[in-house]
């Protein structure tokens, strides 16, 4: 008995999800791979400096 309402909600979710468009990312925190790699290297160096004290 519960399967029919669940199925209807599922189908409604599929229908609604096609109508909703994803947002375009304009987030300034989107950084390139090179910038991310440099940031990770700086963080790793900082951790190494802290652990050597």
C-alpha positions as CSV (number, residue, x, y, z in Angstrom):
1,X,0.0,0.0,0.0
2,X,2.8,2.4,0.8
3,X,4.6,1.7,-2.5
4,X,2.1,3.7,-4.6
5,X,2.5,7.0,-2.8
6,X,6.3,6.6,-2.7
7,X,6.3,5.8,-6.4
8,X,4.2,8.9,-7.1
9,X,6.6,11.1,-5.1
10,X,9.5,9.6,-6.9
11,X,8.0,10.4,-10.3
12,X,7.1,13.9,-9.2
13,X,10.7,14.4,-8.1
14,X,12.0,13.4,-11.5
15,X,9.6,15.7,-13.2
16,X,10.4,18.7,-11.0
17,X,14.2,18.0,-11.2
18,X,14.0,18.4,-15.0
19,X,12.4,21.9,-14.6
20,X,15.1,23.2,-12.1
21,X,18.2,24.4,-13.8
22,X,21.6,24.3,-11.9
23,X,23.1,27.6,-10.9
24,X,26.0,28.9,-12.8
25,X,29.0,29.1,-10.5
26,X,30.3,32.7,-10.1
27,X,32.1,31.9,-6.9
28,X,35.4,33.7,-6.7
29,X,36.8,30.8,-4.6
30,X,36.9,28.7,-7.8
31,X,40.6,28.4,-8.3
32,X,42.7,26.7,-11.0
33,X,44.6,23.5,-10.5
34,X,47.9,25.3,-10.4
35,X,46.7,27.7,-7.7
36,X,45.3,24.8,-5.7
37,X,48.5,22.9,-5.9
38,X,50.6,25.9,-4.8
39,X,48.2,26.4,-1.8
40,X,48.5,22.7,-0.8
41,X,52.3,22.9,-1.0
42,X,52.4,26.0,1.2
43,X,50.1,24.3,3.7
44,X,52.3,21.2,3.7
45,X,55.4,23.3,4.2
46,X,53.8,25.2,7.1
47,X,52.8,21.9,8.8
48,X,56.4,20.6,8.4
49,X,57.7,23.8,10.0
50,X,55.3,23.5,12.9
51,X,56.2,19.8,13.5
52,X,60.0,20.5,13.5
53,X,59.7,22.9,16.5
